[in-house]
């Protein structure tokens, strides 16, 4: 399979990767301008930009670019390893590192009035929308046509059904603390970009106490945003969805406060 087809496959699966391309080479170098290497999220590769220490450094930089979503231009001298050069060929190279970032996924847990409006707005904002609710009649394409996947399972079973990645945003618009507490320990172990829980401060304090009683560490519980959403004095489900998605956009764009 060509490297371009592998990139297309990544995009079709909504997975991350990094395309590394030699954009300039001069003198004696192991590979030349135009050579490409695709780095997958697990560090495996397809193609090559030269092997050895140079390639190891490029893979490291590629994995860092997945984390921060930023491209990089790497410059290598291939002259003197004593001075930190990755080779002794004698030439110079530049490698452009370009991350392939998945489309963000928003998982709505609890498909009541607010959950449906969050799913609708998230779809408009170009998120991949997934819905989960233990009530099957709330969790289907007729109820929420904007969603791509549906998981009519108890919240505590959700992580068995779907991978939660650094590009996943979890919105808990659930009906009660009794739904939240069994499922939160699993998602708190995930690399999710955002975990928000609907409800009043009193509801969240009750949930927090129950999580602490289960032995969940405070630093993990602190990952949860609750009450979630930017304060705009929202009242209707539509207005609440706007406040929630505004907060998620702020987190996504790197503005946490």
N, C-alpha and C positions, 0 to 999 in steps of 0.2 A: 504494500500500500504506500502510495506517495505521501510525502510529508503534508501536502495540501489536503489530501483526503483524511489524514489523521487529525488535522486541525478542524476540518468540517465535522469529523466524528466527535471531537471534544465539544464543539458547539451544539451538536445535536443532542448530546448527553448532558448538556449544561454543566460541564466540568472545566476545571482550570488547567492552564498550561502556559508555557512561555516559548515564544519563537526567538531564537538567537541567530543572528545573521552577521557574517563578516562583511562589514561595509567598506573596509580599506585594509590592504596589506601591502607591505613594501619590503623588498629584500627576500631573504630566505625565511619562509614560514611554512608550517605543516599543512595549512589549507589557505585558500585564497578568497578574494572578494566574491561574494555570492553564495559561499558555502553556508549551509543552514543546519541547525540542530533544534529539535523540539524537546523541551523538558517538561515532563509530566509532574503533577503535584506530589507524587511519591518519590521524586528524584530520579526516576528512570528516564531514559532518553531514546530518541530516534534521530539518526544522523550524527554529524560530528563537526566540531569547529577546530579539531586538531589533536584531541586526546591529551593524556598526561595532566600535568599541573594546570596548564592553561584551561583545559576543559573542566577540571574540578572547580576552579575558581569561577568559571562562567556558570556552572550549575548552581553553585552557592548563591551567586548574585541573582540568578533566575528565580530561585526559591524565595529570596527576599522580595523580589518584585511581585510575586504572587501575593505576599502578605500586605504590601503597601499599595499595590496597584499602579506603581510608577515604572515607566520605561527607564532604561539606563544605557549609557554608552561607555563601554569598557575599553581602556587603552592598555596594550601590552607591549613591552619591549622583550625581545627574545635574545638577550645578550649575556647577562651575568646573574646567575641564580644567587650568588653571594649577596648581591644588592637587592634581592627579592624578585628578580625576573623569573617568569615561569618556564624558561627554556634557554637554550644556547644556540638556536638556529642562526641568530644574527639579524633577523628582520624585526618589523613592527606590525602590529595588527590593531584594528578597532572592531569591536563586536557590539552590535545593537541588540539590546535585550528588551523584548516587547511582550508584556503579559497578556494572556488571553483570559479575561475575567468572566466568570459565569454571570448570567442574568440573575439578579437577586431574587430569592425565593421568599415569599411571605406566607407563613403558615398561620391560618386562623384556626384556633382551637375554641370551639363553641360557636355554632352557626345560628345564633339568635338574631334579633333585629340589628344590633350593633355589628356583630360579626359579618352579616351579609353586606352591610354598608362599607365596612373596611375592605372586604374582598372586592367589591365593585370599584372603589376608589383606587385600591392598589393595582388593579388591572389597568385602569386608565393611566396610572403612573408607570406602567411598563414593568411591573413586578410579575414574576411567575407565581400564581396564586394556588395554594394548596389548602384544603379545608378538612378538618377533622372534628367529629362530634360523635359521641356514643349513641346518639339518637339517629337512627338511619334515615328517618323521614326528613331530617334537617340537613342531611349530608349527601346531596345528589345534584346532578346537573340541572334538574328542573328548578331546584331551589336557588342554586348559585351557579348560573351558567358561565360566569367569568372564571371559575376555577378550572385548573388543568387536571388535578388529581383529587380524589376523595378517599378519606380513611375513616369509615364509620366504626371506630374502635374506642375503647376507654383511653383516656389521656395517657395513663401509665403504660399503654401498649404502643404508643405512637412511635417511639424511637426504634421499635422492632420493625416498623413498616417503612421508614424513610430515613435517609442519611441527613443529619443536620450538619451544615458546613459553616465556615466563616462568612458565607454570603446568605445565610438564613436569618430571617427576622420572625420571631415568634410573638404572636398577639393572642393573649388569652382573654377572650370575651366570654368566659364561662359563666355558668349559672350559680356556682357556689364554691365556698372554701373546700367542701368535700370533694369537688372535682379537681381542684388545683393541687392540693397537698400530695395525693398519690403520684401525680405525674411530674411535678416540678423537680424532684431529686434527679431524675434521669436527664432532663434537658439542661439542668445546671451543670452537668458533667460534659456537656457538648460545647463546641466552639462557636455557638450561635452569636451573631453580631448584636442581637437585641432580644431581650425577653421582657415583655410587658404584661402586666396583669390588671384587668379592669377592676373598678370598685373603689370604695371609700378607703380612707386611711385606717379606719377601724377594722374593716375587712382584712386589709393587708397585715395589720398588726396581729390579728388572729392567725392568719396563714403563717406569718413569720414564726410565731411562737410554736406552732405545730411542727414546722420544719426544724426548728432548734431542738424540739423534743425528740425528733428522729435522728439527731446527731449531725445534721447538716451544718458545715462550717459557716461562720458569719460572712467570710469573704465571698463565699459562693452565693449565699442568699442576697448579698449586696449587689449582685449582678442584675437583680430584678428591678425594673422600673414600675413602681406602683404607688399611687394611682398613675396610670400611664396617660400620655398625651400632654401637649402644651396647654397651659391654662388660657382658655379663651372664653370661659363661662359657657361652654357648650351644654346644650340641653337635649336636642333631638339626636336620634341615631346618626343622622347625616352629619351633624355638627361634631359629634363625638368622633366619628371616623376621620374628619378633617384634622382634629387635634392630634389624634394618634398618628396619622400618616405624616403630619408635619414634624412630629418628634422623630419618627423613623428617618425621614429625609435628613434631618439635622445630624443624626448619628451616622447615617450613611456617608454624608459629605464631610465627616470628621469634625463636626461641631457639637461636642458633647455637653457643653454648658453655655 
